[in-house]
Amino acid sequence: MRGPLVYHGSALPLAQGAPSGQRRVPSARPGDFFGSQAPMTRKVLIIEDEQELAKLLKRQMEELSCTVELAFAGDTGLQLAESTTFDLILLDIMLPGMDGLEVCRRLRAQRVYTPVLMLTARASEVDRVLGLEMGADDYLTKPFSMAELTARVKAIFRRVDVLSEQARDSQHPLRFGATLSIDPRSREVRVRGQLVQVTHKEFDLLLHFARNPGRVYTRAQLLDAVWGYSHEGYEHAVNCHVNRVRAKIERDQAKPELLQTVWGVGYKFSPESASP
């Protein structure tokens, strides 16, 4: 039987004595969850086999003006996520039957891009990166505080809102000669006229670069802009995603044309240097 996983109230492990490099987590106040504007109800799916924890998460989300549905197994959670529109999925990795990684992989394969916040007792960097590569938007390791959970959820919703505003403002495809085209509306990427399959997060990363050509981004800036948060230990996920995007859009990966490394700093998008 697992020990206690969630700290409630003012017991904030990251707020006091947090490891170096981690941000202090602000206290959770439902009134400021959606900012100063009137709250808009968000719909959250919680897929968690520990029923007491699932109910605790449900209460916390309801305090944040969310409506919540629960699933206690991977297959039932997948069915709900496929048949109902949600604004967020809280997804445990260690589930009976179909685990959370497989649930996430299947959702992304079916082009279901609901944001996913993975919950797990696994804390290694390999597990974090694997979850993100399966298409998760964030990864929270147990035990965690409700304040940290709230901060992560807020970051995801904030990022979704920003992307939605950008999509409304610019739905026209971005074209870079005959080499690359990116369509924000259909979320399609074409390289030299050929459709290229990219994941949800790979598309967001490439679109962010393409909308800001020539600008150099650090890994921390990319985490904040594309994932919606900054957290030490996740920079490797940025490297993995950049390399995966490169493998799909570059003619010669040994000599990058579009996504270039700026040594000691980060990455930049340089369409003017692409070969015709």
Residue frames relative to the residue before (quaternion, step in Angstrom):
aa qw qx qy qz dx dy dz
M 1.0000 0.0000 0.0000 0.0000 0.00 0.00 0.00
R 0.4192 -0.7242 0.4891 0.2462 3.56 -0.83 0.97
G 0.5139 -0.6388 0.4805 0.3113 3.56 -1.19 0.58
P 0.7376 -0.3860 0.2901 0.4721 3.55 -1.32 -0.09
L 0.2508 -0.8176 0.5105 0.0895 3.54 -0.88 1.00
V 0.8002 0.2580 -0.1062 0.5309 3.55 1.03 -0.70
Y 0.2410 -0.7515 0.5974 0.1422 3.54 -0.96 0.90
H 0.2206 -0.7971 0.5545 0.0918 3.54 -0.89 0.96
G 0.7695 0.3753 -0.2491 0.4527 3.54 -1.28 0.19
S 0.8038 -0.3217 0.2260 0.4464 3.55 -1.05 -0.81
A 0.4811 0.6558 -0.4545 0.3632 3.60 1.22 0.11
L 0.0878 0.8302 -0.5356 0.1274 3.56 0.05 1.31
P 0.3010 -0.7942 0.4962 0.1804 3.62 -0.11 1.22
L 0.7244 0.4339 -0.2578 0.4695 3.59 1.02 -0.68
A 0.6125 0.5764 -0.3605 0.4033 3.59 1.18 -0.34
Q 0.7824 0.1761 -0.1016 0.5887 3.55 1.10 -0.65
G 0.8338 0.1038 -0.1020 0.5325 3.55 -0.80 1.00
A 0.2684 0.7790 -0.5277 0.2067 3.58 1.09 0.62
P 0.5827 -0.5768 0.4319 0.3759 3.59 -1.11 0.62
S 0.6163 -0.5638 0.4013 0.3759 3.54 -1.15 0.64
G 0.7644 0.3526 -0.2745 0.4647 3.54 -1.00 0.88
Q 0.6568 0.4788 -0.3292 0.4806 3.61 1.16 -0.35
R 0.4693 -0.6830 0.4851 0.2790 3.54 -1.02 0.80
R 0.5060 -0.5968 0.5183 0.3452 3.53 -1.21 0.51
V 0.3353 -0.7471 0.5425 0.1873 3.56 -0.93 0.87
P 0.3902 -0.7293 0.5010 0.2547 3.62 -0.65 1.00
S 0.5907 -0.5655 0.4307 0.3819 3.53 -1.19 0.47
A 0.4545 -0.6981 0.4903 0.2562 3.54 -1.07 0.79
R 0.0515 0.7788 -0.6224 0.0598 3.54 -0.75 1.09
P 0.4316 -0.7300 0.4540 0.2732 3.62 -0.42 1.13
G 0.6270 0.5805 -0.3483 0.3854 3.58 0.99 -0.71
D 0.7610 0.3432 -0.2153 0.5067 3.61 1.07 -0.59
F 0.3272 0.7858 -0.4804 0.2114 3.59 1.24 0.21
F 0.7909 0.2551 -0.1246 0.5421 3.57 0.93 -0.91
G 0.6300 -0.5377 0.3458 0.4408 3.58 1.19 0.36
S 0.7507 -0.4219 0.2788 0.4250 3.54 -1.28 -0.27
Q 0.5945 0.5713 -0.3776 0.4213 3.60 1.17 -0.36
A 0.6550 -0.4963 0.3851 0.4201 3.56 -1.28 0.39
P 0.4990 -0.6896 0.4298 0.3011 3.62 -0.83 0.91
M 0.2168 -0.7302 0.6325 0.1403 3.53 -1.14 0.72
T 0.4781 -0.7026 0.4417 0.2875 3.56 -0.67 1.07
R 0.1677 -0.7636 0.6181 0.0818 3.53 -0.95 0.96
K 0.3039 -0.7560 0.5552 0.1668 3.55 -1.07 0.74
V 0.0879 -0.8253 0.5574 -0.0218 3.55 -0.63 1.19
L 0.1863 -0.7450 0.6307 0.1112 3.56 -1.08 0.83
I 0.1249 -0.7787 0.6128 0.0510 3.57 -0.83 1.02
I 0.0631 -0.7785 0.6244 0.0020 3.58 -0.69 1.15
E 0.2765 0.7472 -0.5260 0.2974 3.55 -0.11 1.35
D 0.3454 -0.7836 0.4800 0.1906 3.59 -0.66 1.11
E 0.6114 0.5016 -0.3683 0.4888 3.61 1.18 -0.32
Q 0.3330 -0.8166 0.4319 0.1892 3.54 -0.09 1.31
E 0.6317 0.5260 -0.3482 0.4507 3.60 1.00 -0.72
L 0.6528 0.4934 -0.3100 0.4841 3.57 0.99 -0.82
A 0.6305 0.5387 -0.3342 0.4478 3.58 0.96 -0.84
K 0.6734 0.4872 -0.2983 0.4693 3.59 0.95 -0.85
L 0.6252 0.5271 -0.3360 0.4673 3.57 1.07 -0.69
L 0.6480 0.5008 -0.3086 0.4838 3.58 0.99 -0.83
K 0.6221 0.5495 -0.3343 0.4464 3.56 1.03 -0.80
R 0.6605 0.5011 -0.3108 0.4649 3.59 0.90 -0.90
Q 0.6533 0.5169 -0.3220 0.4499 3.57 0.96 -0.84
M 0.6700 0.4881 -0.3026 0.4704 3.59 0.92 -0.83
E 0.6378 0.5223 -0.3283 0.4611 3.59 1.05 -0.72
E 0.6148 0.5310 -0.3423 0.4721 3.58 1.13 -0.61
L 0.6964 0.4320 -0.2536 0.5139 3.55 1.24 -0.44
S 0.6025 -0.6247 0.3235 0.3769 3.57 1.20 0.68
C 0.4940 0.6393 -0.4431 0.3885 3.59 1.15 0.54
T 0.3057 -0.6744 0.6254 0.2462 3.53 -1.27 0.46
V 0.1881 -0.8319 0.5218 0.0145 3.55 -0.91 0.96
E 0.0807 -0.7353 0.6680 0.0812 3.52 -1.22 0.68
L 0.2725 -0.7772 0.5539 0.1224 3.55 -1.10 0.79
A 0.0032 0.7410 -0.6711 -0.0250 3.53 -1.27 0.62
F 0.2663 -0.8063 0.5166 0.1094 3.57 -0.91 0.95
A 0.7411 0.2685 -0.2025 0.5811 3.58 1.29 0.26
G 0.6384 -0.5795 0.3559 0.3605 3.54 -1.16 0.61
D 0.6875 0.4958 -0.3095 0.4310 3.59 0.84 -0.90
T 0.6676 0.4755 -0.3113 0.4809 3.61 0.95 -0.80
G 0.6260 0.5301 -0.3381 0.4613 3.57 1.05 -0.68
L 0.6387 0.5256 -0.3215 0.4609 3.56 1.00 -0.83
Q 0.6430 0.5246 -0.3232 0.4549 3.58 0.95 -0.85
L 0.6562 0.5026 -0.3102 0.4695 3.58 0.96 -0.85
A 0.6751 0.5074 -0.2942 0.4475 3.57 0.91 -0.94
E 0.6651 0.4995 -0.2944 0.4705 3.58 1.12 -0.67
S 0.7663 0.4076 -0.1928 0.4577 3.58 1.00 -0.81
T 0.7631 0.2921 -0.1499 0.5567 3.59 1.22 -0.39
T 0.4105 -0.6989 0.5287 0.2520 3.56 -1.08 0.72
F 0.0276 -0.7885 0.6141 -0.0211 3.56 -0.78 1.10
D 0.4509 -0.6705 0.5200 0.2768 3.54 -1.28 0.42
L 0.7965 0.0119 0.0162 0.6044 3.58 1.23 -0.44
I 0.1441 -0.7532 0.6337 0.1015 3.55 -1.20 0.64
L 0.1824 -0.7254 0.6545 0.1104 3.55 -0.90 1.02
L 0.0184 -0.8570 0.5074 -0.0878 3.56 -0.29 1.30
D 0.2833 -0.7392 0.5908 0.1555 3.56 -0.67 1.14
I 0.4393 -0.6888 0.5027 0.2825 3.59 -1.04 0.70
M 0.7499 0.3887 -0.2155 0.4900 3.58 0.83 -0.98
L 0.1697 0.7889 -0.5569 0.1968 3.55 0.12 1.38
P 0.5380 -0.5996 0.4630 0.3697 3.61 -1.14 0.48
G 0.7879 0.2548 -0.2125 0.5188 3.55 -1.04 0.75
M 0.8181 -0.0565 0.1021 0.5631 3.55 -0.44 -1.23
D 0.3013 -0.7773 0.5169 0.1945 3.60 -0.57 1.06
G 0.7136 -0.4917 0.3031 0.3964 3.54 -1.31 0.32
L 0.6023 0.5601 -0.3608 0.4397 3.60 1.06 -0.66
E 0.6784 0.4763 -0.2906 0.4779 3.56 0.96 -0.86
V 0.5970 0.5474 -0.3595 0.4633 3.59 1.06 -0.70
C 0.6800 0.4874 -0.2872 0.4664 3.57 0.86 -0.97
R 0.6478 0.5279 -0.3234 0.4439 3.58 0.91 -0.89
R 0.6811 0.4897 -0.2945 0.4578 3.59 0.91 -0.90
L 0.6226 0.5359 -0.3451 0.4539 3.58 1.01 -0.74
R 0.6956 0.4645 -0.2847 0.4683 3.57 0.84 -0.94
A 0.6148 0.5462 -0.3459 0.4517 3.60 1.07 -0.68
Q 0.7124 0.4120 -0.2375 0.5161 3.57 1.17 -0.64
R 0.4796 -0.7039 0.4007 0.3376 3.56 1.35 0.33
V 0.3759 0.6462 -0.5454 0.3790 3.54 0.98 0.96
Y 0.0965 -0.8599 0.5012 -0.0051 3.57 -0.29 1.28
T 0.2085 0.7764 -0.5552 0.2131 3.58 1.10 0.64
P 0.4972 -0.6556 0.4621 0.3309 3.64 -0.82 0.87
V 0.1500 -0.7902 0.5925 0.0451 3.57 -0.99 0.91
L 0.1004 -0.7500 0.6524 0.0434 3.54 -0.92 1.03
M 0.2274 -0.8071 0.5338 0.1095 3.57 -0.40 1.24
L 0.1671 -0.7633 0.6204 0.0677 3.54 -1.09 0.87
T 0.2089 0.8017 -0.5352 0.1651 3.59 -0.69 0.99
A 0.4811 -0.6475 0.5117 0.2959 3.52 -1.29 0.43
R 0.5525 0.5996 -0.3967 0.4218 3.58 1.27 -0.16
A 0.1393 -0.8478 0.5110 0.0265 3.57 -0.67 1.09
S 0.4927 0.6829 -0.4403 0.3115 3.63 1.19 -0.13
E 0.6199 -0.5545 0.4057 0.3790 3.56 -1.22 0.52
V 0.6075 0.5627 -0.3544 0.4345 3.59 1.03 -0.77
D 0.6748 0.4868 -0.2990 0.4672 3.59 0.92 -0.90
R 0.6272 0.5327 -0.3420 0.4538 3.59 1.00 -0.78
V 0.6880 0.4812 -0.2823 0.4642 3.55 0.83 -1.01
L 0.6273 0.5380 -0.3427 0.4468 3.60 0.97 -0.80
G 0.6515 0.5122 -0.3149 0.4626 3.58 0.94 -0.86
L 0.6734 0.4861 -0.2961 0.4717 3.58 0.92 -0.86
E 0.6648 0.4986 -0.3134 0.4596 3.59 1.01 -0.74
M 0.6109 0.5318 -0.3520 0.4691 3.59 1.17 -0.43
G 0.6546 -0.5375 0.3005 0.4385 3.57 1.30 -0.16
A 0.4231 0.6956 -0.4812 0.3248 3.60 1.23 0.15
D 0.4244 -0.7080 0.5070 0.2483 3.56 -1.14 0.63
D 0.7874 -0.0326 0.0250 0.6151 3.57 1.17 -0.49
Y 0.2529 -0.7612 0.5917 0.0807 3.53 -1.32 0.42
L 0.0407 -0.8095 0.5850 -0.0281 3.58 -0.61 1.15
T 0.2671 -0.7991 0.5265 0.1137 3.56 -0.67 1.18
K 0.3885 -0.7082 0.5449 0.2248 3.57 -0.93 0.92
P 0.5640 -0.2206 -0.7956 0.0144 1.56 -1.98 1.57
F 0.1058 -0.7829 0.6110 0.0500 3.55 -1.16 0.62
S 0.4739 -0.6532 0.5061 0.3041 3.54 -1.24 0.43
M 0.5884 -0.5606 0.4393 0.3827 3.55 -1.21 0.43
A 0.6030 0.5534 -0.3598 0.4480 3.57 1.12 -0.59
E 0.6566 0.4899 -0.3165 0.4783 3.59 0.98 -0.79
L 0.6178 0.5350 -0.3421 0.4638 3.59 0.98 -0.80
T 0.6651 0.5059 -0.3033 0.4580 3.58 0.87 -0.96
A 0.6460 0.5205 -0.3250 0.4541 3.59 0.95 -0.84
R 0.6638 0.4973 -0.3078 0.4663 3.60 0.95 -0.83
V 0.6476 0.5127 -0.3192 0.4646 3.59 0.96 -0.87
K 0.6396 0.5231 -0.3203 0.4634 3.58 0.95 -0.86
A 0.6503 0.5220 -0.3197 0.4500 3.58 0.95 -0.86
I 0.6493 0.5121 -0.3174 0.4640 3.58 0.96 -0.82
F 0.6836 0.4741 -0.2960 0.4693 3.59 0.83 -0.94
R 0.6244 0.5370 -0.3448 0.4504 3.58 1.02 -0.76
R 0.6665 0.4972 -0.3030 0.4656 3.55 0.96 -0.88
V 0.6316 0.5278 -0.3303 0.4620 3.59 0.97 -0.79
D 0.6527 0.5168 -0.3133 0.4569 3.59 0.96 -0.84
V 0.6434 0.5161 -0.3186 0.4671 3.57 1.00 -0.85
L 0.6640 0.4994 -0.3042 0.4661 3.59 0.91 -0.91
S 0.6370 0.5271 -0.3288 0.4564 3.59 1.02 -0.77
E 0.6486 0.5049 -0.3147 0.4747 3.58 1.00 -0.79
Q 0.6490 0.5085 -0.3154 0.4699 3.56 0.98 -0.83
A 0.6459 0.5221 -0.3222 0.4543 3.57 1.00 -0.82
R 0.6513 0.5007 -0.3204 0.4717 3.59 1.00 -0.77
D 0.6909 0.4907 -0.2813 0.4502 3.56 1.00 -0.83
S 0.8157 0.0820 -0.0101 0.5725 3.58 1.04 -0.69
Q 0.0199 0.8120 -0.5792 0.0701 3.53 -0.20 1.33
H 0.5218 0.6548 -0.4142 0.3569 3.57 1.25 -0.09
P 0.5452 -0.6203 0.4470 0.3438 3.60 -1.01 0.73
L 0.3174 -0.7025 0.6029 0.2058 3.54 -1.18 0.65
R 0.0483 -0.8105 0.5836 -0.0136 3.57 -0.75 1.08
F 0.1093 -0.7809 0.6146 0.0244 3.52 -0.98 0.95
G 0.7778 -0.2691 0.1117 0.5569 3.53 0.20 1.37
A 0.7255 -0.3745 0.3146 0.4842 3.52 -1.07 -0.81
T 0.5298 0.6818 -0.3791 0.3327 3.55 1.32 -0.05
L 0.8427 -0.0003 0.1007 0.5289 3.56 0.64 -1.14
S 0.0273 0.7607 -0.6485 -0.0077 3.54 -1.13 0.75
I 0.1149 -0.7808 0.6138 0.0178 3.55 -1.06 0.90
D 0.1366 -0.8013 0.5809 0.0419 3.58 -0.69 1.12
P 0.3178 -0.7800 0.5052 0.1881 3.65 -0.33 1.17
R 0.6426 0.5439 -0.3379 0.4208 3.60 1.04 -0.68
S 0.7759 0.3134 -0.1642 0.5223 3.59 0.81 -1.01
R 0.3090 -0.7668 0.4890 0.2783 3.57 1.33 -0.31
E 0.4181 0.6849 -0.4753 0.3609 3.53 0.96 0.95
V 0.1642 -0.7537 0.6313 0.0808 3.52 -1.16 0.78
R 0.0457 -0.7885 0.6132 0.0101 3.55 -0.91 0.96
V 0.1358 -0.7691 0.6225 0.0501 3.53 -0.99 0.96
R 0.8218 -0.1081 -0.0025 0.5593 3.55 -0.53 1.28
G 0.7529 -0.4246 0.1841 0.4679 3.52 0.99 0.98
Q 0.6565 0.5122 -0.3061 0.4615 3.58 1.23 -0.28
L 0.4642 -0.6823 0.4948 0.2724 3.55 -0.90 0.97
V 0.1429 -0.7842 0.6022 0.0444 3.56 -0.91 1.00
Q 0.3583 -0.7364 0.5347 0.2086 3.57 -0.86 0.95
V 0.0354 0.7833 -0.6180 0.0561 3.56 -0.76 1.09
T 0.5110 -0.6285 0.4870 0.3266 3.54 -1.21 0.52
H 0.7234 -0.4240 0.3271 0.4358 3.54 -1.35 0.19
K 0.7377 0.4157 -0.2406 0.4744 3.58 0.74 -1.02
E 0.5914 0.5510 -0.3692 0.4586 3.60 1.08 -0.58
F 0.6477 0.5102 -0.3211 0.4659 3.57 0.99 -0.82
D 0.6524 0.5159 -0.3211 0.4529 3.60 0.89 -0.91
L 0.6562 0.5152 -0.3083 0.4571 3.57 0.97 -0.87
L 0.6777 0.4844 -0.2927 0.4694 3.59 0.86 -0.94
L 0.6513 0.5151 -0.3198 0.4563 3.59 0.94 -0.85
H 0.6323 0.5256 -0.3346 0.4604 3.59 1.00 -0.78
F 0.6475 0.5006 -0.3169 0.4794 3.60 0.94 -0.83
A 0.6973 0.5036 -0.2823 0.4247 3.57 0.82 -1.03
R 0.6688 0.4839 -0.3000 0.4780 3.58 1.12 -0.59
N 0.7567 0.2740 -0.1649 0.5702 3.56 1.31 -0.18
P 0.0138 0.8497 -0.5270 0.0122 3.60 0.73 1.03
G 0.8047 0.2983 -0.2315 0.4581 3.53 -1.08 0.82
R 0.6096 0.5536 -0.3634 0.4357 3.59 1.18 -0.35
V 0.3290 -0.7374 0.5606 0.1836 3.56 -0.96 0.93
Y 0.1119 -0.7965 0.5937 0.0246 3.56 -0.86 1.05
T 0.3710 -0.6715 0.5890 0.2539 3.54 -1.09 0.75
R 0.6488 -0.5073 0.3811 0.4200 3.56 -1.24 0.26
A 0.6346 0.5294 -0.3324 0.4545 3.58 1.01 -0.75
Q 0.6474 0.5116 -0.3195 0.4659 3.60 1.00 -0.77
L 0.6492 0.5044 -0.3167 0.4731 3.58 1.03 -0.75
L 0.6076 0.5405 -0.3505 0.4645 3.59 1.02 -0.73
D 0.6893 0.4821 -0.2821 0.4614 3.56 0.88 -0.94
A 0.7197 0.4689 -0.2549 0.4441 3.58 0.92 -0.93
V 0.7807 0.3483 -0.1679 0.4909 3.58 0.91 -0.92
W 0.7502 0.3458 -0.2054 0.5249 3.59 0.96 -0.82
G 0.4549 -0.7202 0.4229 0.3090 3.59 1.21 -0.40
Y 0.7653 0.2379 -0.1807 0.5702 3.60 1.18 0.30
S 0.2587 -0.7199 0.6143 0.1934 3.53 -1.34 0.27
H 0.1588 0.7923 -0.5692 0.1518 3.56 -0.71 1.04
E 0.4673 -0.6931 0.4752 0.2747 3.55 -0.74 1.06
G 0.7317 0.3954 -0.3042 0.4645 3.57 -0.93 0.88
Y 0.6731 0.4830 -0.2989 0.4736 3.59 1.25 -0.26
E 0.4213 0.7271 -0.4672 0.2749 3.62 1.24 -0.10
H 0.5930 0.5748 -0.3674 0.4278 3.59 1.11 -0.62
A 0.5980 0.5584 -0.3637 0.4453 3.59 1.10 -0.60
V 0.6138 0.5294 -0.3464 0.4721 3.60 1.08 -0.70
N 0.6453 0.5232 -0.3221 0.4540 3.59 0.89 -0.92
C 0.6577 0.5168 -0.3088 0.4527 3.58 0.91 -0.93
H 0.6895 0.4781 -0.2913 0.4594 3.59 0.87 -0.93
V 0.6240 0.5208 -0.3446 0.4698 3.61 0.98 -0.76
N 0.6715 0.4980 -0.3038 0.4569 3.60 0.88 -0.89
R 0.6515 0.5081 -0.3205 0.4633 3.57 1.02 -0.77
V 0.6414 0.5036 -0.3242 0.4795 3.59 1.01 -0.79
R 0.6244 0.5440 -0.3339 0.4503 3.57 0.94 -0.85
A 0.6621 0.5270 -0.3095 0.4336 3.56 0.89 -0.97
K 0.7161 0.4553 -0.2485 0.4672 3.58 1.15 -0.59
I 0.7888 0.3311 -0.1746 0.4875 3.61 1.08 -0.57
E 0.6578 0.5215 -0.3209 0.4386 3.62 1.17 -0.33
R 0.4712 -0.6590 0.5138 0.2823 3.53 -1.09 0.78
D 0.7864 0.0804 0.0000 0.6124 3.57 0.98 -0.94
Q 0.2938 -0.7985 0.4991 0.1643 3.58 -0.22 1.27
A 0.6086 0.5560 -0.3568 0.4395 3.59 1.15 -0.46
K 0.7591 0.1967 -0.1272 0.6074 3.58 1.30 -0.37
P 0.1836 -0.8349 0.5085 0.1029 3.60 0.33 1.24
E 0.2612 -0.7733 0.5633 0.1281 3.53 -1.00 0.87
L 0.7964 0.3255 -0.1463 0.4883 3.56 0.76 -1.07
L 0.7812 0.2109 -0.1112 0.5770 3.58 0.76 -1.04
Q 0.0294 -0.8411 0.5382 -0.0456 3.54 -0.26 1.28
T 0.4104 -0.6847 0.5510 0.2433 3.53 -1.15 0.72
V 0.1664 -0.7311 0.6534 0.1043 3.55 -0.98 0.92
W 0.3491 -0.8030 0.4367 0.2066 3.55 -0.04 1.31
G 0.8121 0.2251 -0.2095 0.4959 3.51 -0.93 1.01
V 0.7295 0.3723 -0.2268 0.5270 3.59 1.29 -0.12
G 0.6663 -0.4615 0.3596 0.4624 3.59 0.43 -1.19
Y 0.6439 -0.5047 0.4118 0.4014 3.56 -0.87 -1.03
K 0.0486 -0.7747 0.6269 0.0663 3.53 -1.31 0.35
F 0.3925 -0.6828 0.5705 0.2329 3.54 -1.32 0.46
S 0.0079 -0.8251 0.5615 -0.0621 3.58 -0.59 1.19
P 0.1059 -0.8434 0.5236 0.0578 3.60 0.32 1.19
E 0.6088 0.5846 -0.3632 0.3946 3.60 1.11 -0.58
S 0.6895 0.4765 -0.2907 0.4615 3.58 1.20 -0.43
A 0.4605 0.6972 -0.4408 0.3280 3.58 1.28 -0.02
S 0.4988 -0.6399 0.4918 0.3159 3.54 -1.08 0.73
P 0.5167 -0.6408 0.4571 0.3369 3.63 -1.02 0.66
